[in-house]
Each structure stands twice: as C-alpha cells, then as structure tokens.
Amino acid sequence: MLSTTPADRPAAEAAISLLYESAGLSPPRFRWVSSPLIALTTGEPGLSDQLGQRWRGLDGTVPQALWSDVAADLPRAAQMPGRLFEMWVATPLLSSWSNYVQPILDAAHGRRSPLLQWNTRFGIGWIPAWSDVRYGRHPRSMRLWDALAATVSACGPWWWPDERLCIVSDPPETLLMETAGDHDEMRPHCADGPAVRFRDGWELYFWHGTRVPEWVITDPTAAAIDRESNVEVRRCAIEHLGWPAYLEQAGMRLMATAPDPGNPGFDLLLYDLPRNERVLVAVNGSVERDGTRRRYGLTVPGHLDDPLAAAAWTYGLSRAQYSQLLHRT
C-alpha cells in the first residue's frame, strides 16, 4: 500500500487474469494509467461511469472460492491469533487505508469514489483472514490467495476491474507519511511540499492527514487564512504558520501572558479579537509522537482579560481551581 516502486506490469496482469479466470470470466483487456486522477475517464466508451461498480464475478465467485476450503480447515486454535491479528494489524491497516487511499480517490473524482468501495471490499477488507489462512491453507484456495498477494505486490491497491476491462494505475512516485494513533496508523503529511505525487505530475498536499490546498503548505499567510471558508483548512494553515505569527500578521493585540500552572515551562497568551472575542493561545500538556508539543488557540468570551481565568473557563473551572492544577493534558 505504501510502495512507490513502479508497477510490475507483466506480473500484475498475470495475477489479475488468474483472478478473472477463477471467477469464470475471460482475462480482461488492461488499460494502464499514470494516476487515479484519470482512472474513471479511461474506461470503455460509454462505460466510464460504471467502472468499479460491476464486480459480479470477482466480488462473488472469487471470495467464495477463497473462503470455502479455508473455513472448513480452520482449527479452533486459530480464533485467538485471528482476533489478535485483527486488533494489532488489520485495524490499524484499515485505518491507514482510509487515511491514505480514500483522500486520493476522493480528490481524483471530487466525491466518495466507487473505486474506494471496490478496493476496501476486495483487498484490505479481507486482511484479518490472512492470520487464519496460515493454519489451514487448502491447495485450491492457496492458488487464489497467492494471486491476490501477487496483484497487490505488483501494483499495490491501484487496480479496478470491470467485466471486460481492468484499469491499473502506477503507484505514486512520492509518498510521505507519518504515524499517528495508538496503533501506529499511517497518514500522509509533508510540511514543505506535496505529500503524494504521481508520475504524471498530479500531486496532493496534506497536513497531518488532512488534505489541504497548496498554499497551506507553501505560503500560509493570515490574509489567505481569513479568506478560507473551510474550518479544517483554516486550522491546518494556522498550525503550520503558528498561532503567534498568525495573530501578529492579523494585527491582533496581545493583552496579557501568564505562566501555565498545569503545564510548567509554558505560558498562556491572551489576544484581543474584534466582535468582543478573545483567543487564548496555549501549549498542549502532552508530548506529540515526534517529541514536540502542539500549540493551539481557543476562542474565549470577550469579558475575560486574565489568561488564567480564560484557561479556567475552557475547563469549566474557576481561576482559583485552575491555578492549583499540577498537570493538564
């Protein structure tokens, strides 16, 4: 899934053809594309809208063949390793899949793509069974598992079958990821350029897993942030620019600062905003995975003029109660 190696086209076509034949279908014609951006528009004339939706053969016959013999051979001892595998491997892999593949396909087609549904159902959706298969691989199903593994190895998740035609895309040439979450899920992120770039020049920008316009990464300014209507994009741009720089560029007045009792070594900063609002800038009490601490801003009522009182308000506490905190997260 995370490979940037160019696709092995002969190996991919051979493995996918075996899956078609196992479903009782003739091997398809293959059409290779340079990125998912043009996958839907490269189908047969008049059929591009249906691509990825007509999987009657591969979506039914092949799964049945994969599982019928495997299920009969599974010992009870496989159930616990299977659950552990699902918890520690399959679940984070599915999350990584959603964080990585889904935004790319959505960006390519401007909506929730039917291509994503195909990949999830046929590819990653069955991953938990790999743990069980090692306990009872029947020769008939083993051949299909090997074909599926060979397909993923040769071209990654970037293939979509129709009954007569299979579209296959080359993997991206650039893919920059970071780990996040309790199970080390992967998500695209790059602070100084595109996180994903395909060989035809199509590129996407991500800030900690959120897809953003190019300016958020290459030229974040307070003026551009104020023009942005999308709240998530604004948040990412402010994080990248930094709250102090954003507030300074926006002409916000620093009213007061105070040491944060719940986060020793860091200060609370209270800024005055128009429309009788204020922003409290604080530093996260917990350390991020990369060892840094995230700085964030919280809107507070305009009558608050003390940083400690503003911080207490965000927790529903009094100023005196917040002042006694030993540590906050």
C-alpha positions in Angstrom: 0.0 0.0 0.0 2.8 2.4 0.8 5.2 1.4 -2.1 6.5 3.9 -4.5 8.2 1.3 -6.7 6.9 1.4 -10.3 4.3 -1.3 -11.1 5.5 -4.6 -12.4 3.0 -4.7 -15.3 3.5 -8.3 -16.6 3.2 -9.7 -13.1 0.1 -7.6 -12.3 -1.6 -8.6 -15.5 -0.8 -12.3 -15.0 -2.1 -12.3 -11.4 -5.3 -10.3 -12.2 -6.0 -12.6 -15.1 -5.9 -15.6 -12.8 -8.5 -14.0 -10.6 -10.7 -13.4 -13.5 -10.3 -16.9 -14.8 -11.1 -18.2 -11.3 -14.4 -16.3 -11.4 -15.4 -17.9 -14.7 -14.5 -14.8 -16.7 -12.2 -14.3 -19.7 -9.0 -12.4 -18.9 -9.7 -8.7 -19.3 -8.1 -6.2 -21.5 -5.8 -4.0 -19.5 -5.5 -0.2 -19.6 -2.7 1.3 -17.6 -2.9 4.9 -16.4 -0.4 7.2 -14.7 -2.6 8.1 -11.7 -6.0 7.5 -10.2 -6.9 11.0 -11.4 -7.8 9.6 -14.8 -8.8 6.1 -13.9 -12.5 6.6 -14.3 -12.2 8.6 -17.6 -10.1 5.9 -19.2 -12.7 3.2 -19.4 -14.6 1.9 -22.4 -16.6 4.5 -24.4 -19.9 5.0 -22.6 -19.0 2.8 -19.7 -16.7 5.0 -17.6 -19.4 5.8 -15.0 -20.0 2.1 -14.4 -16.3 1.2 -13.9 -15.7 -0.3 -10.4 -19.5 -1.0 -9.9 -20.0 -4.2 -11.9 -18.0 -6.8 -10.0 -20.4 -9.7 -10.1 -17.7 -12.2 -10.9 -14.7 -11.0 -8.8 -16.9 -9.8 -6.0 -18.8 -13.1 -5.6 -17.1 -16.1 -7.1 -13.5 -15.4 -6.1 -14.3 -14.7 -2.4 -16.4 -17.8 -2.2 -13.5 -19.8 -3.6 -11.0 -18.2 -1.3 -13.0 -19.0 1.8 -14.9 -22.2 1.3 -12.0 -24.6 1.8 -10.1 -22.3 4.2 -13.1 -22.1 6.6 -13.5 -25.9 6.7 -9.9 -26.4 7.7 -9.6 -23.7 10.5 -8.9 -25.2 13.9 -10.3 -23.5 17.0 -6.8 -22.6 18.0 -6.8 -20.1 15.1 -9.5 -18.0 16.5 -7.5 -16.2 19.2 -4.5 -15.4 16.9 -7.0 -14.2 14.4 -8.5 -11.8 16.9 -5.1 -10.5 17.9 -4.1 -10.1 14.3 -7.3 -8.1 13.7 -6.6 -5.9 16.7 -2.9 -5.1 16.1 -2.5 -5.5 12.3 -5.9 -5.4 10.5 -7.5 -2.5 12.4 -4.5 0.0 12.0 -4.1 -1.1 8.4 -7.7 -0.4 7.6 -7.4 3.0 9.3 -4.2 3.7 7.3 -6.1 2.7 4.2 -8.9 5.1 4.9 -6.4 7.9 5.8 -4.4 7.4 2.6 -6.3 5.8 -0.2 -9.7 7.4 0.4 -8.5 11.1 0.2 -6.6 10.3 -3.0 -9.6 8.8 -4.7 -11.9 11.5 -3.4 -9.5 14.1 -4.7 -9.3 12.4 -8.1 -13.1 12.2 -8.6 -14.4 15.1 -6.4 -16.7 12.8 -4.3 -16.7 9.5 -2.5 -15.4 7.3 -5.3 -16.9 3.9 -6.1 -13.4 2.9 -6.7 -12.7 3.1 -3.0 -15.5 0.7 -2.3 -14.0 -1.9 -4.6 -10.5 -1.6 -3.1 -11.8 -1.9 0.5 -14.1 -4.8 -0.1 -11.8 -6.9 -2.2 -8.4 -6.0 -0.9 -7.9 -4.8 2.6 -11.3 -5.8 3.9 -10.2 -9.4 4.0 -6.8 -8.9 5.6 -7.8 -10.4 9.0 -8.2 -13.8 7.4 -4.5 -13.9 6.4 -3.8 -14.9 10.0 -6.3 -17.8 9.8 -5.1 -18.9 6.4 -1.7 -19.8 7.7 -3.4 -22.5 9.9 -5.3 -24.2 7.1 -4.4 -23.3 3.5 -6.3 -25.6 1.1 -4.5 -26.1 -2.3 -7.5 -24.8 -4.2 -7.7 -21.6 -2.2 -4.0 -21.2 -1.8 -3.6 -20.5 -5.5 -6.1 -17.6 -5.3 -4.5 -16.2 -2.2 -1.2 -16.2 -4.0 -2.7 -14.5 -7.0 -4.2 -11.8 -4.8 -0.9 -11.3 -3.0 0.9 -11.1 -6.3 -1.5 -8.5 -7.6 -1.0 -6.3 -4.5 2.8 -6.8 -4.7 2.9 -5.9 -8.4 0.7 -2.7 -8.4 -0.5 -2.0 -4.9 -4.1 -1.1 -4.4 -4.4 0.8 -7.6 -6.5 -1.5 -9.8 -10.2 -1.6 -10.6 -11.9 -4.4 -12.6 -14.8 -4.3 -14.9 -16.2 -7.4 -16.6 -14.3 -6.8 -19.8 -11.7 -4.2 -18.8 -9.3 -3.7 -15.9 -7.8 -0.3 -15.2 -4.5 -0.3 -13.4 -2.6 2.8 -12.2 1.1 3.1 -11.4 1.8 3.8 -7.7 2.8 7.3 -6.7 6.5 8.3 -7.1 6.4 10.3 -3.8 4.7 9.3 -0.7 5.5 11.0 2.7 3.7 9.5 5.7 3.7 9.9 9.5 2.5 7.5 12.2 -0.5 8.5 14.4 -2.9 7.0 16.9 -2.5 4.2 19.4 -1.9 1.5 16.8 0.6 3.4 14.6 -1.8 4.1 11.7 -0.2 5.9 8.8 -1.4 9.1 7.3 0.1 11.4 4.6 1.9 14.6 5.8 4.6 16.9 4.5 5.4 20.4 5.9 7.3 21.7 2.9 5.8 20.2 -0.3 3.4 17.6 -1.7 2.9 14.5 0.4 1.7 12.5 -2.6 2.9 12.9 -6.2 2.2 10.6 -9.1 4.4 10.2 -12.1 2.2 12.3 -14.4 2.7 15.3 -12.1 -0.5 15.1 -10.2 0.2 15.9 -6.6 -1.6 16.4 -3.3 -0.8 18.3 -0.2 -1.6 17.0 3.3 -1.1 18.4 6.8 -1.2 15.6 9.4 -3.6 13.6 7.3 -5.9 16.4 6.2 -5.9 17.3 2.5 -5.2 21.0 2.1 -4.7 23.4 -0.8 -1.1 24.0 -1.9 -0.9 27.5 -0.3 -1.4 26.0 3.2 2.0 24.2 2.8 3.9 26.6 0.6 2.7 30.1 1.6 0.4 30.2 4.6 -0.5 33.8 5.5 -3.0 35.4 7.8 -4.7 37.1 4.8 -5.1 33.7 3.0 -6.4 32.1 6.2 -9.0 34.8 6.7 -10.3 34.2 3.1 -10.6 30.5 3.6 -14.1 29.2 4.4 -13.2 25.6 5.3 -12.7 25.4 9.1 -10.4 22.4 8.9 -8.2 24.0 6.2 -8.0 27.2 8.3 -7.0 25.1 11.4 -4.2 23.4 9.4 -2.9 26.7 7.9 -2.8 28.3 11.4 -1.0 25.3 12.8 1.6 25.5 10.0 2.0 29.2 10.2 1.9 29.2 14.0 -0.5 31.0 16.3 1.8 33.8 17.3 2.7 34.6 13.7 -0.9 34.4 12.6 -2.1 36.7 15.3 0.7 39.1 14.7 0.0 39.2 10.9 -3.7 39.6 11.6 -3.0 42.6 13.8 -4.4 41.1 17.0 -3.3 42.7 20.2 -1.6 40.7 22.9 -3.4 41.6 26.1 -1.6 39.5 28.7 0.6 36.5 29.4 0.9 34.2 32.4 2.8 31.0 33.3 0.6 28.0 32.8 0.4 26.2 36.2 -0.9 22.9 34.6 2.0 22.9 32.1 5.2 24.1 33.7 7.6 25.9 31.5 5.0 27.2 29.1 2.9 30.4 29.0 -0.7 31.3 28.3 -1.2 34.1 25.9 -4.5 36.1 25.6 -5.2 38.1 22.4 -7.9 40.6 21.8 -10.1 40.0 18.7 -12.9 42.0 17.0 -16.5 41.3 17.8 -15.9 41.1 21.6 -14.0 37.8 21.4 -10.6 36.8 22.6 -8.2 34.0 21.8 -6.2 32.1 24.4 -3.0 30.5 22.9 -1.7 27.6 24.9 0.7 24.6 24.5 -0.6 21.1 24.7 0.3 19.4 28.0 1.0 16.1 26.3 4.0 15.4 24.1 3.3 14.5 20.4 4.8 11.4 18.9 7.6 13.4 17.4 8.6 14.8 20.8 7.1 18.3 20.2 4.1 20.0 21.9 1.3 21.3 19.8 0.4 25.0 20.2 -3.3 25.8 19.8 -5.8 28.7 20.1 -9.1 28.7 21.8 -11.8 31.3 21.4 -13.0 32.7 24.8 -15.6 35.3 25.8 -14.5 38.9 25.4 -15.0 39.9 29.0 -12.1 37.7 30.1 -8.9 39.7 30.5 -6.8 37.3 32.5 -5.1 34.3 30.8 -5.6 32.1 33.9 -9.3 32.9 34.1 -9.6 32.2 30.3 -7.9 28.9 30.7 -10.1 28.0 33.6 -13.2 28.9 31.6 -12.3 26.4 28.9 -12.3 23.6 31.5 -15.4 24.8 33.3 -13.3 25.7 36.4 -12.8 28.8 38.4 -9.5 30.7 38.2 -8.5 29.5 41.7 -9.2 25.9 40.8 -7.2 26.1 37.6 -4.3 27.7 39.4 -4.0 24.6 41.6 -3.6 22.2 38.7 -0.4 20.1 38.9 -0.6 18.8 35.3 -3.1 19.0 32.4 -3.2 17.0 29.2 
